[in-house]
Amino acid sequence: MGRVSVYARIRPGADDCLAADGPTTVKMDGREGAQKRTWDFDGVLPPEAPQAAVYDDVGAPILDAVLQGYNGTVFAYGQTGAGKTHTLLNAGDGTGTASMGLVPRLAAALFVHIESDVRHVYRVKASFAQIYNEQIDDLLRPSSTNLKLKPTPTGGYAVDGLAEVHCKTAAQLLQAFESGRRHLRYAETKLNKSSSRSHAVLQLSVSRRLRVLDANEARAQFGRAILGAQFFAAPPPRRRNSLTVARPRSPSQARLTTGSMETRVCVGKLTVVDLAGSERVKRSGADQDLSGKQMREAININSSLLGLSNVMKALASGATHVPYRDSKLTHMLADSIGGNCRTTLVVAVSPAAADAGESAGSLEFGARAMKVGAPPARRLHLRRLLALPSRLLLPPPPPHRRLPHPPRCAPTRRSTKPPCCSTPPPSPPTSKRRSASAPRAASAAVCWSSRRSCVRRTSGAATSGG
């Protein structure tokens, strides 16, 4: 699909002035001065829809695209208290997985796929940041605050100095997620007991390449090659202590013998954004805060959401200038909103009659976002790996093993005894004068390395007093 996908989720409530009218339509009645209207989206999640339905409709297609090398982004937009954080970041209540949000389900599904795919090697890096009062703070490293943006070679922007954690299991990823979530900014308002005061941005970089034999893997396996049939066809060993030869099946794969090779790497980036809720200052009670902190937070939240709305409007109308730099939110997520990315927007609305105005504004924002085109493209890179030569040595035999063909014991001209023979036993004491009539004796020396007797003639000595 070449545009932004939009799904509407209706929060459970008693006073239902807003309801789902079919699988893709939301209707609003005329109570509280609101006019009757309908909106059509890609899907509607009614109040009774479980969290698993959100993953099936929103999360699973984005995760599949990321694993294929695309960029994928999920936004949650709506007024404060509409259920955005519950939809995306809820870690569960400890009694089961029914209440888990989108992020824990994405983490579990990602590593289930990685463990089942034995043909590829994956690398997952996670970063977690928040935009609070137009300032980017690192949630995984709380001491890093007010970070700057820098351009990337792909045309987007990245946070300079943002910490990245390498995750090998789903438990490590969720541990990093929970560690960063503890530093998010929340506050109690009249509309929400735990209202998000910042935009939370979780990014996962997933790289994938074919599993080939490289030097690091070979050293880890003590020189043994575990290769797929599509790369090499290794013949059986010729004899016990011979070399195992791995021969490339095509000329292009013969580059392994030169010590390096190139392999194609797919890189996908998954971004989950929990936007702070839009609010009216009089309804939230921010104007009654004597310190002015909540008022400043509300102004920055509404201004950044207004910048996001202006960007969506410019992209939907095909304007030549898109004001990405009007806020840190749109500047940071420029490639996730209208660039090379598959984007899904979840519009969280409240069915209460008192929230009809805010709900109508959120649904209008979603209808405008459906007009934004987002043609994705895969990110493929060539990576050079250090590879072993085509002749791979098996582990050496233990020291106590003997070679099947020991060397021959042959004396040299300079030495009177073979080099492999041990020292002969000492001869009896002799006198300095050698008797001419003393017979010559023969002594035998044993070659212990080959368990053979090497007999050599030696000069006998006359015994003293003979």
C-alpha positions, 0 to 999 in steps of 0.5 A: 500500500502506497499511503499511510494506513489508519486504524481507529480504536474506541475506548470503552465508555458508558456514554457512547456518542461515538461508535463503530458502524461496520469494520471500517466506519466510525459514526458520531451522533448529534449530541452535545452540539456535535453534528452527525458525521462518519469517517472511513478508515482501514479498520476500526477497533471497537471497545470490546476489541482485545489487545491481540486484535491490535497486534494482528491488524497493526503490528504484524504487517509492520513487523513483516515489512521490517524483517524484509528490509523496510522501515516501519512506523506505528503512531498513536494519536489522540486526546489525553486519556484516550488509551494510547499508552495502553495500546502501545506500551502496556507491559501487562498486569502480571496475570497473563498476556491479554492486557499486553500492549503492542511493544511486548507483542512485537518483541516476542514475535520478533525473536520467535521469528529469529529463532526459527530462521536458521538460514540467516543471522540477525542483529537487533539494536534498541534505542529509547528516547523522549521529547519533553518540552522540545528537548530530546532525552535519552531514556536508556541513559538518563544522564544524556539530555538535550541531544541534537539531531544530525543528518544520515546518509539515507536522507533522514535524521538521527539523534547524536549520542543516543544510546543503543543496546544490542539485544539477543533475546526478547527478555533483554529487549523487554528489560531495556524497554522497562528500564527506559519506561521508568524515566518517562514523564507522567503527571496527574491532570483532571482528565487523566490520572497518569497523563503522558507529558512527553512523546516516547519514541522506541526504535529497533534496528534489525539487520539480516544476512545469510549465514556464511562461514566467517573467521569469527564463527570458525574460531568459535567452532574450533575450525569446524565448518557448518555450512548450508547446502546452498553454499558448499558441498563438503566431501567426506574426509579421505582418511583419519588425519586428512584435511577436510576440503570445502569446495565452492559450487560456483565461481562467484562463491570461489572468492572465499579462497581469497580471504574475504567475501561480500554478502547482502545485508537487509536493514529494517527500522521499526519505530513505535511512537506514543504521542502525548495527548492533546488537551485543552488547558481549562479542562486539564487544569494546567492553568491552575498550576501555580508553578507554571510547569503543567502550562509549559508542558501543555503548550509544548505538547500542543505546538508539536502536535500542531507541527505534526498536523501541518506536516500531514496537511502539506504531504496530503496536498503535495506541497513543495515545502514540508515544514519538518523543522517546525518541531523536534518531533517532526524533525526527528521522524521525517523519514518515518512520516512521509519518507521511505517507510510503511506507516500506520496511525492508530487514532485513539478516541473517547466515546464520551459526549463531553469529549466529542470535540476532541474526538472529532478533531482526532478523527479528522487528523486520521482522515487527513493522514490517509491521503499521505503517500508513503512509498517504501523501499528496501534498504540493502547493503553489501558487507565484506566479511573475513572468510576462511580459505577453502581448505579448512583444518580439523582440530589437531589430534591429541598429543598421545596419538601416533602418526600412522606412518612414522619416519624411518630410522636412518643414521647420518654421516655426521652422527654415529647413532640414529636421531630417533634412537634413545641413548644405549645403555652404558657399557662396563668400565674399560681401561684406557688401553684397548686390547687388540685381542678383545672381541668386538661387542654388539649392542642394540638400541631401541627406537621407542617412537616406532617400537622398532629395534635399530641394531648398530655395530659399536666397538667393544672395550676390553675389561680391566684386568682381563 
